[in-house]
Amino acid sequence: MIPQRLRPVHFLRLGTLALACALPLGAFAELSNTPLLGLGLRSAPGYDGSETQRVEIVPVIRYLGAPLFVRSTQGVLEGGVRTELMPGLNVGAQIAYEPGRLSSHSDFLRARNAADIDRGASVGVHLEWDTKLGPVPLSFLTRARRNIDADLGTQVDFRLSAGAFQSGRFSAGVFGQAVWADTKSTQAYYGVDAQQAAATHLPAYQAGSGLLNTSFGVLWSVDLAPKWVVVGSVERRQLRGDAARSPFAQRSSNNYVSAGLAYRL
């Protein structure tokens, strides 16, 4: 487990642990402001770089109010406040759920008695711009997230989504994302210090800051009724830089596949 000095933030963890099964469904409906509420299933790796694939229950949430918002539709389960600077351009602050890295989710970690990185939360800021290129809806989102556990560092991501196809009740789009991490974040998840090397029998490895991963995916939705919609996504995520060379990286890329049923509020 992450060591004792996490005790001052246990009160925040109590809330985020309740979301243990509430991982974000992934990319869908991010080109619409329609409020959604539902549940889905996602096939995901135990962690980025793991060969173990698992199925989990995930929420389908999207509510963009003024000023409050909560969503799971853009890669992260997050909520907070935001304000519109000009039509389509919003800035805000958020608290996000961070899933950590649990050895029970990976055969590789479990076999080596690797210590867990506990689930937790991050705090951060974001800038989002929704616009159109001709008839094509576009969404640009950049976020900075600092984990409440200072040892887990900071990550910054940039996400671009675009509508691609619509016919009758079926809609589809594409998205791409890049994530950068500071040294603390990359080392926590992909580095191997001397103590870990002795415990896991992995070679010592020092991971530094830089591009952590990139991903590309397809998102889709099918209207079942005026108030009900099936949504889903397929994503290919690629580790980069020091993370891809880590002893924890059994493979350099992983697949995420999700589908869920949501009610339009």
C-alpha positions in Angstrom: 0.0 0.0 0.0 1.1 3.6 -0.4 2.6 4.6 2.9 1.4 6.1 6.1 1.5 9.8 5.2 -1.7 9.3 3.2 -3.6 9.4 6.5 -4.4 13.1 6.3 -6.3 12.5 3.0 -8.2 9.4 4.2 -11.4 11.5 4.5 -11.2 12.2 0.7 -10.5 8.5 0.0 -13.7 7.5 1.8 -15.7 9.2 -0.9 -13.6 7.9 -3.8 -13.5 4.3 -2.6 -17.3 4.3 -2.9 -16.6 4.8 -6.7 -14.5 1.7 -6.9 -16.7 0.3 -9.6 -17.5 3.6 -11.1 -14.7 3.9 -13.6 -15.5 6.1 -16.6 -17.1 4.3 -19.5 -14.8 6.1 -21.9 -15.6 8.3 -24.8 -19.2 8.7 -25.9 -21.7 11.5 -26.1 -18.9 14.1 -25.6 -20.1 16.0 -28.6 -23.5 16.7 -27.0 -24.6 18.7 -24.0 -27.6 16.4 -23.3 -27.6 15.2 -19.7 -27.2 11.4 -19.4 -27.5 8.9 -16.6 -27.0 5.2 -16.9 -24.7 2.1 -16.4 -22.5 0.1 -18.7 -19.8 -2.5 -18.9 -16.2 -2.0 -19.9 -13.4 -4.4 -20.9 -10.1 -2.9 -19.8 -6.6 -3.9 -18.8 -5.6 -4.3 -15.2 -3.5 -1.2 -15.8 -2.0 0.3 -18.9 0.7 -2.1 -19.9 -0.9 -5.2 -18.4 -1.7 -8.4 -20.2 -4.6 -9.1 -17.9 -8.0 -8.0 -19.3 -11.0 -7.6 -17.0 -14.6 -6.5 -17.2 -16.0 -3.8 -14.9 -19.2 -1.9 -14.2 -19.0 1.7 -15.1 -21.3 4.8 -15.0 -22.7 6.8 -17.8 -22.9 10.3 -16.5 -23.1 13.7 -18.2 -24.4 16.8 -16.6 -23.1 20.2 -17.6 -24.8 22.8 -15.5 -24.0 26.4 -14.6 -21.7 26.3 -12.7 -21.7 22.7 -11.6 -20.9 19.7 -13.8 -20.2 16.0 -13.5 -19.3 13.5 -16.2 -17.7 10.3 -17.1 -17.8 10.8 -20.9 -14.4 12.2 -21.6 -12.1 9.6 -20.2 -12.2 10.6 -16.6 -14.9 10.4 -13.9 -14.9 14.0 -12.7 -17.0 16.8 -11.3 -16.6 20.4 -10.2 -17.4 23.9 -11.4 -17.0 25.7 -14.7 -17.8 29.0 -16.3 -18.3 30.1 -19.9 -15.7 32.7 -21.0 -17.3 33.1 -24.5 -19.7 31.0 -26.5 -18.4 27.4 -26.6 -15.3 28.2 -24.5 -15.4 27.0 -20.8 -12.8 27.0 -18.0 -13.2 25.2 -14.7 -11.8 23.3 -11.8 -12.5 19.6 -11.0 -12.1 16.7 -8.6 -11.5 13.5 -10.4 -11.5 9.8 -9.5 -8.1 8.1 -9.8 -8.2 4.3 -10.1 -4.7 3.6 -8.9 -3.1 0.3 -9.7 -4.3 -2.8 -7.8 -2.4 -6.1 -7.8 -5.7 -8.0 -7.7 -6.4 -6.7 -11.2 -3.3 -8.1 -12.7 -1.9 -11.6 -12.8 1.6 -10.2 -13.3 1.4 -7.9 -10.2 -0.2 -10.6 -8.1 2.4 -13.2 -8.9 5.1 -10.7 -7.7 3.3 -9.5 -4.6 3.6 -5.9 -6.0 2.3 -3.2 -3.7 -1.0 -1.5 -4.5 -1.3 2.1 -5.5 -4.5 2.9 -3.7 -7.5 4.4 -5.4 -7.8 8.1 -4.7 -8.6 11.5 -6.2 -7.0 14.4 -8.0 -7.7 18.1 -8.1 -7.1 20.2 -11.2 -8.3 22.7 -13.8 -9.5 22.4 -17.4 -10.1 24.4 -20.5 -12.7 23.2 -23.0 -13.8 24.5 -26.4 -16.8 23.2 -28.3 -17.1 24.4 -31.9 -17.8 23.2 -35.5 -15.7 22.8 -38.6 -18.5 23.2 -41.2 -21.1 20.7 -40.2 -18.6 18.6 -38.1 -18.9 19.1 -34.3 -15.5 19.4 -32.6 -14.5 19.3 -28.9 -11.1 20.3 -27.6 -10.3 19.6 -23.9 -7.1 20.0 -21.9 -6.8 19.1 -18.2 -4.2 19.3 -15.5 -4.7 16.8 -12.6 -2.6 16.7 -9.4 -3.1 13.6 -7.2 -4.0 14.3 -3.6 -1.2 11.9 -2.8 1.8 14.1 -3.6 3.9 11.0 -4.3 1.7 10.2 -7.3 2.4 13.5 -9.1 0.7 15.4 -11.8 -0.7 14.5 -15.3 -1.8 16.8 -18.1 -3.9 15.5 -21.0 -5.2 16.9 -24.3 -8.3 15.4 -26.0 -9.8 16.1 -29.4 -13.2 14.6 -30.4 -15.0 15.0 -33.7 -18.3 13.8 -35.1 -17.9 11.5 -38.0 -21.2 9.9 -39.1 -24.9 10.1 -38.5 -27.7 8.1 -40.1 -31.1 7.7 -38.6 -30.7 6.6 -35.0 -27.0 5.8 -35.3 -24.2 8.3 -34.6 -20.4 7.9 -34.5 -17.4 9.9 -33.9 -13.6 9.7 -33.4 -11.3 10.9 -30.7 -7.6 11.1 -29.9 -5.8 11.9 -26.6 -2.3 12.4 -25.3 -1.2 12.3 -21.7 1.9 13.8 -20.2 3.2 13.0 -16.7 5.7 14.5 -14.4 8.6 12.4 -12.9 6.7 11.6 -9.7 3.7 10.2 -11.6 5.7 8.2 -14.1 8.0 6.8 -11.4 5.1 5.9 -9.1 3.3 3.8 -11.8 6.2 2.5 -13.9 9.4 3.0 -11.9 11.1 0.3 -9.8 13.0 1.5 -6.8 15.4 -0.6 -4.7 12.7 -1.7 -2.3 10.3 -2.7 -5.1 13.1 -4.5 -6.9 13.8 -6.7 -3.9 10.2 -7.4 -3.3 9.1 -8.1 -6.9 12.4 -9.5 -8.3 12.2 -6.9 -11.1 15.2 -4.9 -12.2 15.5 -1.4 -10.7 14.3 1.2 -13.1 14.1 5.0 -12.9 11.3 6.6 -14.9 11.2 10.3 -15.8 8.7 12.8 -17.0 7.4 13.1 -20.5 4.7 11.7 -22.8 3.0 8.9 -20.9 0.5 7.5 -23.5 -1.5 8.3 -26.6 -4.8 6.9 -27.6 -7.2 6.8 -30.5 -10.8 5.6 -30.5 -14.3 5.4 -32.0 -17.4 6.4 -30.1 -21.0 5.6 -31.1 -24.6 5.8 -30.0 -27.9 4.3 -31.0 -31.2 5.9 -30.1 -33.6 3.2 -28.7 -36.4 5.6 -27.8 -36.8 9.4 -27.3 -35.3 9.1 -23.8 -33.1 6.0 -24.1 -29.8 5.6 -25.9 -27.1 2.8 -26.1 -23.6 4.3 -26.1 -20.2 2.8 -26.4 -16.6 3.2 -27.5 -13.5 1.3 -28.7 -10.1 2.7 -27.8 -6.5 1.7 -28.5 -4.0 3.1 -26.0 -0.3 3.1 -26.5 2.3 3.6 -23.8 5.1 6.0 -24.6 8.6 7.1 -23.4 9.8 5.7 -20.1 6.5 4.0 -19.3 6.7 1.8 -22.4 10.2 0.7 -21.4 9.3 -0.1 -17.8 9.6 -3.6 -16.3 5.9 -3.2 -15.4 5.0 -2.8 -19.1 4.2 -6.4 -20.3 2.9 -4.9 -23.5 3.1 -1.4 -25.1 -0.6 -1.1 -26.1 -4.0 -2.0 -24.7 -7.6 -2.1 -25.8 -10.6 -0.6 -24.1 -14.1 -1.6 -25.2 -17.3 -0.3 -23.6 -21.1 -0.3 -24.0 -23.9 1.1 -21.8 -27.5 2.1 -21.6 -28.3 5.7 -20.6 -31.4 7.8 -20.0 -31.6 11.3 -21.3 -32.6 13.6 -18.4 
